[in-house]
């Protein structure tokens, strides 16, 4: 009798009430909403995926990683053009810091027009040539600079080169 009372008190102490907030589905679950890639299927399906890599019965999900080659005659061949190449500049002597303070003043810059480009490149030389009298009768420069000797096509080609922007 003494043992029964001890067991009853232990049972009463451990008894707790639980409240379920989910709707009972009689054991049914909707597994379509759970993204479990490459986890479904029997062992037979998974072995078929491994052995028949060209055309598996169930597609193998690669989690967003692209292949760097392809299967040819059952062998994987690397393609150098598909391997990503990262080009990173050497920033050892760079004086800039990676952090920009929120207290930094806001820079408002107007649109860079063709007149601004003309003033940045040609205007100083034209003024100097005029003051020194180095202009011909048709007001063309007697000693043209490298930029003044460019043709229209060559100037356009230089302007569209990578890294040609002035500012």
ZATINU-827668 format. One line per 10 residues: number of its first residue (from 1); for each residue x, y, z of N, C-alpha, C, O. Coordinates in Angstrom, 3 decimals. Layout:
# residues N
NUM> X Y Z X Y Z X Y Z X Y Z | ...
END
This chain:
# residues 167
1> 0.822 -1.183 0.000 0.000 0.000 0.000 0.870 1.252 0.000 0.554 2.248 -0.651 | 1.955 1.181 0.732 2.869 2.313 0.824 3.472 2.605 -0.560 3.623 3.767 -0.937 | 3.813 1.565 -1.304 4.379 1.721 -2.645 3.380 2.369 -3.597 3.756 3.189 -4.435 | 2.130 2.007 -3.471 1.083 2.567 -4.337 0.943 4.063 -4.108 0.739 4.819 -5.058 | 1.052 4.502 -2.841 0.924 5.929 -2.545 2.106 6.710 -3.141 1.926 7.823 -3.636 | 3.300 6.136 -3.094 4.469 6.805 -3.655 4.338 6.922 -5.184 4.628 7.974 -5.755 | 3.917 5.880 -5.814 3.754 5.894 -7.270 2.679 6.903 -7.667 2.832 7.623 -8.654 | 1.591 6.953 -6.895 0.500 7.879 -7.186 0.966 9.332 -7.043 0.606 10.178 -7.861 | 1.762 9.625 -6.011 2.236 11.001 -5.823 3.224 11.383 -6.923 3.205 12.527 -7.379 | 4.075 10.480 -7.359 5.010 10.753 -8.457 4.232 10.994 -9.744 4.563 11.897 -10.512
11> 3.206 10.197 -9.980 2.395 10.328 -11.187 1.652 11.666 -11.199 1.556 12.315 -12.240 | 1.129 12.074 -10.045 0.382 13.324 -9.946 1.327 14.519 -10.141 0.952 15.506 -10.774 | 2.537 14.434 -9.605 3.494 15.528 -9.761 3.927 15.687 -11.221 4.088 16.815 -11.687 | 4.113 14.608 -11.936 4.593 14.642 -13.317 3.489 14.887 -14.331 3.758 15.131 -15.507 | 2.271 14.822 -13.882 1.172 15.009 -14.817 1.008 16.502 -15.115 0.845 17.316 -14.206 | 1.056 16.844 -16.403 0.903 18.229 -16.816 -0.108 18.287 -17.948 -0.333 17.309 -18.661 | -0.698 19.435 -18.090 -1.650 19.615 -19.176 -0.937 20.275 -20.352 -0.175 21.224 -20.172 | -1.186 19.774 -21.541 -0.624 20.328 -22.755 -1.751 20.819 -23.641 -2.789 20.168 -23.761 | -1.542 21.974 -24.264 -2.533 22.514 -25.175 -1.928 22.496 -26.576 -0.831 23.016 -26.784 | -2.613 21.918 -27.510 -2.141 21.863 -28.888 -2.783 23.001 -29.667 -4.002 23.172 -29.655
21> -1.935 23.782 -30.350 -2.455 24.911 -31.130 -2.592 24.578 -32.604 -3.063 25.414 -33.375 | -2.192 23.376 -33.021 -2.313 22.986 -34.420 -3.602 22.228 -34.645 -4.157 21.618 -33.731 | -4.063 22.278 -35.872 -5.285 21.566 -36.227 -4.922 20.095 -36.457 -3.981 19.792 -37.191 | -5.654 19.209 -35.842 -5.336 17.794 -36.060 -5.694 17.373 -37.483 -6.786 17.661 -37.973 | -4.755 16.685 -38.137 -4.983 16.230 -39.506 -5.044 14.716 -39.574 -4.844 14.125 -40.635 | -5.316 14.101 -38.456 -5.393 12.647 -38.385 -4.110 12.006 -38.915 -4.157 11.016 -39.645 | -2.981 12.573 -38.544 -1.703 11.993 -38.936 -1.225 12.411 -40.309 -0.111 12.048 -40.686 | -2.004 13.154 -41.079 -1.592 13.551 -42.424 -0.815 14.869 -42.336 -1.184 15.767 -41.580 | 0.238 14.970 -43.101 1.037 16.183 -43.153 1.230 16.573 -44.615 1.307 15.716 -45.494 | 1.306 17.863 -44.856 1.550 18.349 -46.205 3.046 18.556 -46.373 3.575 19.599 -45.989
31> 3.731 17.575 -46.943 5.181 17.650 -47.077 5.609 18.481 -48.274 6.806 18.699 -48.463 | 4.683 18.948 -49.079 5.055 19.767 -50.227 5.552 21.139 -49.807 6.306 21.770 -50.547 | 5.153 21.609 -48.650 5.597 22.922 -48.224 6.976 22.894 -47.572 7.566 23.952 -47.351 | 7.497 21.726 -47.264 8.831 21.595 -46.695 9.819 21.351 -47.830 9.701 20.361 -48.553 | 10.793 22.247 -47.992 11.765 22.110 -49.062 12.899 21.202 -48.596 13.857 21.657 -47.971 | 12.780 19.934 -48.903 13.809 18.959 -48.541 14.351 18.381 -49.840 13.919 17.319 -50.290 | 15.302 19.094 -50.436 15.858 18.682 -51.713 16.711 17.438 -51.541 17.432 17.298 -50.552 | 16.627 16.555 -52.490 17.425 15.320 -52.576 17.234 14.406 -51.363 18.056 13.515 -51.148 | 16.186 14.593 -50.570 15.967 13.750 -49.403 14.820 12.767 -49.628 14.702 11.779 -48.904 | 13.990 13.027 -50.608 12.853 12.155 -50.837 13.245 10.987 -51.718 14.205 11.053 -52.486
41> 12.507 9.954 -51.593 12.728 8.790 -52.442 13.395 7.660 -51.682 14.050 7.866 -50.660 | 13.211 6.474 -52.206 13.805 5.293 -51.581 15.278 5.194 -51.954 15.807 5.998 -52.722 | 15.920 4.180 -51.383 17.327 3.974 -51.698 17.509 3.629 -53.170 18.518 3.985 -53.780 | 16.541 2.945 -53.726 16.634 2.555 -55.137 16.659 3.805 -56.023 17.433 3.874 -56.978 | 15.817 4.789 -55.707 15.765 6.023 -56.498 17.078 6.786 -56.354 17.600 7.315 -57.336 | 17.614 6.845 -55.138 18.861 7.569 -54.921 20.035 6.883 -55.608 20.922 7.562 -56.126 | 20.061 5.563 -55.623 21.115 4.844 -56.332 20.990 5.053 -57.832 21.998 5.137 -58.534 | 19.753 5.138 -58.334 19.549 5.401 -59.758 20.012 6.817 -60.120 20.528 7.044 -61.214 | 19.828 7.755 -59.206 20.305 9.116 -59.450 21.826 9.141 -59.556 22.387 9.835 -60.405 | 22.494 8.372 -58.679 23.951 8.355 -58.697 24.502 7.619 -59.908 25.482 8.063 -60.506
51> 23.893 6.510 -60.276 24.429 5.694 -61.365 24.079 6.276 -62.735 24.915 6.254 -63.638 | 22.877 6.789 -62.905 22.442 7.326 -64.188 22.455 8.853 -64.111 21.401 9.475 -63.982 | 23.651 9.462 -64.189 23.764 10.903 -64.009 23.345 11.683 -65.242 23.045 12.873 -65.142 | 23.318 11.042 -66.401 22.936 11.742 -67.620 21.444 12.054 -67.612 21.043 13.179 -67.912 | 20.622 11.069 -67.273 19.172 11.257 -67.260 18.591 10.531 -66.045 18.044 9.437 -66.185 | 18.706 11.137 -64.835 18.193 10.449 -63.643 16.659 10.435 -63.629 16.031 11.323 -64.205 | 16.056 9.440 -62.980 14.587 9.378 -62.929 13.976 10.553 -62.175 12.899 11.027 -62.536 | 14.649 11.026 -61.135 14.225 12.210 -60.398 15.396 13.186 -60.465 16.528 12.818 -60.150 | 15.131 14.435 -60.877 16.202 15.406 -61.052 16.920 15.668 -59.734 16.294 15.742 -58.677 | 18.245 15.808 -59.810 19.051 16.098 -58.632 19.126 17.605 -58.474 19.556 18.308 -59.389
61> 18.711 18.106 -57.318 18.743 19.534 -57.065 20.140 19.928 -56.616 20.688 19.329 -55.692 | 20.722 20.938 -57.268 22.110 21.313 -56.984 22.223 22.546 -56.112 23.321 23.079 -55.949 | 21.132 23.010 -55.552 21.099 24.131 -54.593 21.697 25.414 -55.170 22.387 26.147 -54.462 | 21.439 25.691 -56.450 21.866 26.939 -57.060 23.300 26.969 -57.540 23.756 28.020 -57.992 | 24.038 25.870 -57.466 25.428 25.839 -57.899 25.471 25.335 -59.340 24.922 24.278 -59.653 | 26.122 26.092 -60.202 26.216 25.697 -61.603 27.380 24.756 -61.818 28.403 24.846 -61.139 | 27.217 23.846 -62.775 28.291 22.925 -63.111 29.399 23.666 -63.857 29.129 24.622 -64.585 | 30.645 23.226 -63.675 31.769 23.807 -64.397 32.227 22.895 -65.522 33.309 23.086 -66.077 | 31.426 21.923 -65.854 31.757 20.999 -66.923 30.518 20.251 -67.358 29.393 20.650 -67.057 | 30.743 19.141 -68.085 29.609 18.335 -68.527 30.035 16.881 -68.678 31.225 16.582 -68.774
71> 29.058 15.984 -68.698 29.334 14.560 -68.866 29.433 14.232 -70.348 28.526 14.532 -71.125 | 30.543 13.612 -70.731 30.724 13.167 -72.108 31.188 11.721 -72.061 32.254 11.421 -71.524 | 30.379 10.822 -72.629 30.670 9.384 -72.647 30.884 8.834 -71.250 31.754 7.988 -71.041 | 30.098 9.306 -70.291 30.158 8.809 -68.932 31.272 9.415 -68.092 31.429 9.039 -66.931 | 32.054 10.344 -68.643 33.136 10.988 -67.904 32.839 12.472 -67.784 32.305 13.086 -68.707 | 33.192 13.047 -66.633 32.972 14.470 -66.387 34.152 15.253 -66.949 35.297 15.021 -66.560 | 33.877 16.176 -67.859 34.916 16.963 -68.499 34.770 18.412 -68.051 33.707 19.013 -68.207 | 35.852 18.975 -67.490 35.849 20.374 -67.060 35.952 21.275 -68.284 36.710 20.986 -69.210 | 35.193 22.363 -68.290 35.260 23.362 -69.347 35.820 24.639 -68.724 35.175 25.228 -67.857 | 37.012 25.081 -69.149 37.652 26.241 -68.503 36.823 27.519 -68.587 36.891 28.361 -67.691
81> 36.039 27.671 -69.659 35.236 28.889 -69.808 34.107 28.970 -68.790 33.596 30.058 -68.522 | 33.705 27.822 -68.213 32.602 27.813 -67.247 33.076 27.995 -65.805 32.259 28.136 -64.895 | 34.395 27.990 -65.596 34.944 28.187 -64.252 34.976 29.684 -63.973 35.584 30.431 -64.738 | 34.335 30.145 -62.895 34.320 31.584 -62.621 35.713 32.108 -62.287 36.474 31.481 -61.549 | 36.026 33.278 -62.852 37.323 33.902 -62.614 37.080 35.241 -61.932 36.414 36.118 -62.484 | 37.616 35.388 -60.746 37.442 36.620 -59.995 38.649 37.524 -60.218 39.786 37.142 -59.941 | 38.387 38.729 -60.724 39.449 39.695 -60.945 39.345 40.740 -59.841 38.396 41.522 -59.797 | 40.326 40.742 -58.959 40.314 41.625 -57.793 41.510 42.559 -57.885 42.636 42.088 -58.048 | 41.301 43.872 -57.786 42.443 44.795 -57.853 43.281 44.739 -56.583 42.798 44.361 -55.516 | 44.547 45.126 -56.723 45.449 45.187 -55.581 45.195 46.499 -54.850 45.419 47.570 -55.413
91> 44.739 46.431 -53.623 44.394 47.621 -52.849 45.364 47.872 -51.699 44.979 48.435 -50.674 | 46.617 47.460 -51.864 47.597 47.638 -50.790 47.883 49.118 -50.523 47.963 49.537 -49.368 | 48.035 49.906 -51.587 48.385 51.320 -51.428 47.165 52.229 -51.418 47.308 53.447 -51.525 | 46.005 51.683 -51.295 44.778 52.487 -51.322 44.610 53.227 -49.999 44.709 52.635 -48.925 | 44.353 54.535 -50.094 44.217 55.345 -48.887 42.775 55.399 -48.391 42.515 55.875 -47.287 | 41.843 54.914 -49.200 40.438 54.961 -48.806 40.133 53.898 -47.766 40.727 52.820 -47.771 | 39.222 54.202 -46.892 38.792 53.266 -45.858 37.474 52.628 -46.308 36.745 53.230 -47.096 | 37.157 51.437 -45.831 35.931 50.778 -46.268 34.667 51.321 -45.618 33.567 50.901 -45.976 | 34.795 52.232 -44.685 33.636 52.735 -43.961 33.393 54.191 -44.327 34.337 54.978 -44.390 | 32.148 54.555 -44.569 31.775 55.947 -44.807 30.870 56.360 -43.656 29.838 55.736 -43.412
101> 31.261 57.407 -42.957 30.514 57.863 -41.797 29.184 58.472 -42.218 29.068 59.057 -43.295 | 28.187 58.328 -41.357 26.900 58.968 -41.611 26.994 60.486 -41.465 26.126 61.214 -41.947 | 28.039 60.957 -40.806 28.229 62.390 -40.623 28.897 63.046 -41.829 29.062 64.266 -41.853 | 29.281 62.257 -42.820 29.927 62.812 -44.003 28.948 63.713 -44.750 27.765 63.389 -44.856 | 29.431 64.839 -45.268 28.515 65.745 -45.975 28.009 65.103 -47.269 28.737 64.364 -47.931 | 26.774 65.391 -47.613 26.172 64.828 -48.821 26.714 65.569 -50.038 26.742 66.799 -50.056 | 27.137 64.839 -51.033 27.710 65.421 -52.232 26.613 65.533 -53.279 26.004 64.537 -53.667 | 26.369 66.758 -53.730 25.378 66.990 -54.777 26.147 67.474 -55.995 26.776 68.532 -55.959 | 26.098 66.703 -57.069 26.853 67.009 -58.266 25.890 67.109 -59.441 25.046 66.235 -59.641 | 26.025 68.178 -60.213 25.140 68.344 -61.361 25.575 67.428 -62.493 26.642 66.817 -62.435
111> 24.756 67.340 -63.505 25.033 66.484 -64.658 26.229 67.034 -65.423 26.347 68.245 -65.611 | 27.111 66.150 -65.863 28.304 66.540 -66.607 27.914 66.683 -68.072 27.681 65.685 -68.753 | 27.842 67.916 -68.559 27.369 68.182 -69.918 28.531 68.266 -70.894 29.694 68.196 -70.498 | 28.207 68.416 -72.176 29.246 68.539 -73.195 30.016 69.846 -73.033 31.205 69.904 -73.347 | 29.353 70.895 -72.547 30.040 72.163 -72.288 31.075 71.998 -71.166 32.172 72.550 -71.244 | 30.719 71.236 -70.122 31.671 70.966 -69.036 32.867 70.170 -69.553 34.001 70.421 -69.146 | 32.621 69.221 -70.441 33.700 68.429 -71.025 34.620 69.319 -71.859 35.843 69.205 -71.780 | 34.023 70.206 -72.659 34.817 71.129 -73.471 35.677 72.029 -72.582 36.861 72.230 -72.852 | 35.074 72.564 -71.527 35.825 73.434 -70.619 36.943 72.687 -69.903 38.000 73.264 -69.648 | 36.728 71.408 -69.572 37.738 70.631 -68.848 38.921 70.285 -69.738 40.044 70.183 -69.242
121> 38.703 70.097 -71.059 39.782 69.596 -71.909 40.373 70.684 -72.811 41.595 70.816 -72.886 | 39.539 71.459 -73.491 40.036 72.345 -74.541 40.155 73.825 -74.162 41.003 74.516 -74.725 | 39.359 74.328 -73.254 39.255 75.774 -73.062 40.569 76.421 -72.618 40.895 77.512 -73.086 | 41.317 75.792 -71.744 42.562 76.388 -71.247 43.569 76.552 -72.380 44.227 77.588 -72.479 | 43.694 75.540 -73.232 44.651 75.606 -74.352 44.221 76.675 -75.350 45.068 77.397 -75.876 | 42.930 76.791 -75.619 42.446 77.805 -76.567 42.746 79.207 -76.033 43.200 80.068 -76.787 | 42.500 79.444 -74.750 42.765 80.759 -74.154 44.257 81.075 -74.189 44.647 82.194 -74.521 | 45.097 80.087 -73.847 46.552 80.303 -73.869 47.039 80.589 -75.291 47.860 81.485 -75.488 | 46.541 79.835 -76.295 46.934 80.067 -77.687 46.505 81.458 -78.155 47.239 82.118 -78.890 | 45.324 81.904 -77.735 44.835 83.228 -78.129 45.700 84.333 -77.520 46.047 85.299 -78.200
131> 46.045 84.191 -76.249 46.853 85.223 -75.570 48.266 85.288 -76.145 48.845 86.371 -76.241 | 48.829 84.133 -76.529 50.196 84.084 -77.051 50.254 84.309 -78.561 51.341 84.414 -79.130 | 49.096 84.384 -79.210 49.055 84.618 -80.651 49.472 83.417 -81.463 50.069 83.583 -82.527 | 49.177 82.198 -81.001 49.554 80.971 -81.701 48.402 80.410 -82.538 48.345 79.204 -82.779 | 47.494 81.267 -82.977 46.373 80.821 -83.808 46.618 81.242 -85.254 47.222 82.285 -85.506 | 46.153 80.438 -86.197 46.243 80.760 -87.610 45.158 81.773 -87.955 44.405 82.205 -87.083 | 45.082 82.152 -89.241 44.089 83.125 -89.678 42.662 82.596 -89.548 41.728 83.367 -89.323 | 42.490 81.242 -89.693 41.147 80.655 -89.559 40.859 80.244 -88.106 39.916 79.498 -87.842 | 41.659 80.726 -87.194 41.548 80.507 -85.741 41.757 79.042 -85.327 41.325 78.641 -84.246 | 42.396 78.266 -86.155 42.786 76.914 -85.748 44.162 76.994 -85.103 44.915 77.919 -85.408
141> 44.522 76.064 -84.226 45.807 76.167 -83.514 46.982 75.906 -84.442 46.928 75.018 -85.293 | 48.031 76.676 -84.276 49.252 76.477 -85.064 49.980 75.224 -84.588 50.569 74.511 -85.400 | 49.950 74.949 -83.300 50.562 73.739 -82.724 49.465 72.955 -82.002 49.290 73.121 -80.795 | 48.718 72.096 -82.724 47.610 71.378 -82.079 48.106 70.319 -81.091 49.144 69.690 -81.293 | 47.347 70.149 -80.040 47.691 69.125 -79.045 47.220 67.758 -79.544 46.594 67.648 -80.599 | 47.531 66.730 -78.771 47.155 65.359 -79.167 45.638 65.216 -79.247 45.126 64.574 -80.164 | 44.918 65.804 -78.299 43.452 65.715 -78.309 42.841 66.480 -79.481 41.798 66.079 -79.996 | 43.467 67.566 -79.908 42.940 68.356 -81.023 43.173 67.688 -82.364 42.458 67.987 -83.320 | 44.133 66.806 -82.470 44.412 66.127 -83.737 43.557 64.880 -83.944 43.607 64.281 -85.019 | 42.776 64.475 -82.948 41.953 63.273 -83.070 40.826 63.495 -84.064 40.262 64.585 -84.155
151> 40.504 62.430 -84.816 39.343 62.465 -85.690 38.099 62.130 -84.887 38.186 61.738 -83.723 | 36.935 62.286 -85.519 35.671 62.052 -84.813 35.528 60.589 -84.399 35.100 60.290 -83.284 | 35.888 59.685 -85.301 35.744 58.244 -84.995 36.684 57.812 -83.875 36.300 57.066 -82.974 | 37.940 58.301 -83.948 38.915 57.913 -82.927 38.562 58.503 -81.558 38.762 57.855 -80.531 | 38.040 59.725 -81.547 37.629 60.350 -80.289 36.466 59.583 -79.669 36.435 59.380 -78.455 | 35.515 59.157 -80.490 34.377 58.377 -79.990 34.849 57.034 -79.443 34.370 56.575 -78.406 | 35.786 56.412 -80.142 36.312 55.120 -79.688 37.046 55.260 -78.352 36.896 54.409 -77.475 | 37.828 56.311 -78.191 38.528 56.542 -76.921 37.555 56.848 -75.783 37.770 56.434 -74.644 | 36.495 57.570 -76.099 35.514 57.927 -75.068 34.764 56.714 -74.556 34.338 56.690 -73.402 | 34.597 55.710 -75.396 33.830 54.515 -74.989 34.716 53.425 -74.399 34.207 52.365 -74.036
161> 36.014 53.647 -74.291 36.913 52.671 -73.687 36.620 52.547 -72.192 36.127 53.484 -71.565 | 36.925 51.394 -71.642 36.764 51.193 -70.203 37.787 52.030 -69.449 38.972 52.024 -69.781 | 37.323 52.752 -68.432 38.213 53.564 -67.616 38.527 54.914 -68.208 39.443 55.587 -67.735 | 37.792 55.345 -69.241 38.095 56.618 -69.881 37.366 57.796 -69.239 37.593 58.943 -69.624 | 36.504 57.531 -68.278 35.759 58.635 -67.671 36.703 59.523 -66.857 37.606 59.044 -66.170 | 36.468 60.804 -66.956 37.377 61.781 -66.342 37.156 61.866 -64.848 38.112 61.912 -64.074 | 35.912 61.887 -64.446 35.607 62.088 -63.032 35.071 60.823 -62.421 34.756 60.797 -61.232
END
